[in-house]
């Protein structure tokens, strides 16, 4: 079955674009907006309405499949592509991208995705072929292959990369946004396997000496015991957006730092803890060096806290560099930043056989369409965890990702009928840092 036509039109994403540099530099939140001038190129305000570009592929039988070009909340930060404007890239998708894909066999997902990746950026009007474009169009290509083959997108990806897909839902990671207590309690009641993200993106939230984060983890541990279902064994995962680097500064293997991480572990106990983005070193090489320094320091001190790479770990090549250097216990595969969804699959699979786990992440600023596609990537590659998205309200994203995995597993005849959030169905994290995989 061939691809006959490609159309695109602007749409809405699940959250907002935020100028991370301006926020880190002290832009203050007033209500839902931020005061102050933007710092990152392309932003007109510190917080702007999120947008996407909806892509439709029409197949030879008249059916239509979709994908959504979406970019991360903190676009333009940490080495990522610049702010995505749907109107700017609509002519690119309907022009050079459509020309490259029209008439191709829809069943050949991997070949079609590679054709998309190979488009010369200069042909997109003198600009780079934005990661969001490759992300959205590749989703449509994946859905086209699934439609043409009569299979799930999970099965298409598993065949393309010769993998054994997961037979149970991948553990879902809930993100709380600034409602870090209310939303965390929702997660606990629902038995979410990994939580709560926390959005600790300022010194004010973390605490001048890190006391705010420590106190929050102690509260979370108490509430998990009070609210969680029977035999609940979650993993705690907090994102600090490099703020601990501002609190402590290098070197990160010194006792002051490792002792602080030990207090975080004690606060989170008895639940395992992983901390995302402890510092932002300003570039990939420096970030890898400082992350490896912290990881080695924690190991030498016997501190059982895992660290998660995020800043400066954007592309497949970045993921490979962090893994090869042993700079993280977990790498976030930030799906919109890798471009095509096949690149996210490749990044997760690169972690196989290493001591680094793969977290298939993304952003609250995606869409239902992109989140559903990522659920299939997670299943096909058997990732360690997958982000609940889109949006920052938690419930909606958790529903979207969980239900998509359950639908796929039911179609493939492998579901066992358990709730996705229950410990016996989530390959919950073990205290030794592994997962029941």
Steps between C-alpha positions, in 0.01 A plus 500: 500500500648833397504846655289720274497840670635690801323792666582711804325763709568674831359359823532526876740314725436380854678776693718808445842607376711642784826693480704285738799735506281794601341294778839384629619860487221610731184566296224493761166326458193716542192284488561270205716742300855619566620855548818611332648503153578185302864403454496210254488585130155465343298565815274806514405424861643281774192275473325455166208285388611162369430401143547206267477425130250226417614275216264283293611225264239378253552144382402336175187342651374843606580455868673780690755466781647777710801618695565820694813713471563613857793645693601498864383751759853634546582545132829664417657399833775248572604466136149435368347623176350850507141593576264322260251706302243290315429763236870519414534128436167425332642582154800278575279198574269562204799576276838329529380230742194413291713486186735249664227268631218515246463175309707291744385161630328571833594158642872587503511700821872490570596581142250786485619639835859490378398684184348771719816526713714529187325809363755775452425772761586767246206387287256596773525866410849570629419385853575173678245220473374551853489199730127563549442451126680166497321400819149564370546368149662180632196439722281520193734263314484251789120516508493464121708182515279361776186574296643354182623184674198453725725498807561709809772766483675294769517201265627720215783635715585159644531358149707795382752463783471124565396544862288303742240754613388528860221267606383728779451878513824691540513684837346843455666809648258771617593869502340732750579848378497765770209322672763265638302398808145474367604322182739272688214389721296423188789287375530314828130418511521368142812297574721670241827304467736800469431847640472801542751706293432799725612788272776623732619764255615778736715547808187619681334160445810289572608712797812710557674192642280241329272468801181552300562195282596288800190598695280427201641149459441426868138615462461292182632187670256541786205555266595200284458276803170663588337525157657237277330168422598182679857382422567829321869538417553813289821662387545871579632715216552874543623748240709789634586673170866552590413692817715283729793625295410851608459393862829310525718553195788274391678278578208264547684207652584685821352395833271802530316393185492125559391552860211713377393229256509253786254721690274491193520120496413485869205734447365290212552164677382232472440592137783519243588847374629642174586868447480650152719781374700571818707770330519686168862536395424703188612245239504129428865425577492689830163348592629147441810572706305641794230231490766227495677673788180503707414141410848380597485700821166351598623149428820548699299636793250215480207736437220311324354785297484475122562803281314568176642679197281767342679830427730469197375147434269569208596312184580134439866597487466672838338192655781284367763736640346501849460121502852435370646729766303335780370844592152401615304216655204599282485705180187681397424438136319829446290395206432832321871590518615185321296571189338191354343250740730233355794694643342477846466124453866478399606702803311274741646191337851644524472474878444123484799313641632806687459610861288795386122474483289678241213727600280579200403852587383802309308803616170619640480718188422209265164372377284191541615382156869522582451347845322199350782450250755508781307237695568264209869592496517419872335161450704406193831579673398394854619830647561533876228764533285726283368850567133572558416775250376742375398779734593582858183385671635143531171308479444555130852406388507193726172387346617558142829310530368220721194433287699501176737236636210287622328525161818396321564209735141382468525505119823303515343253743750551781311699760452331837212715616674685781476875554799680349581674824498193725834367621444151355454648154761774488833320534550724799846630585699291742701651786824398322420743219389241244158425365308178472541464126 
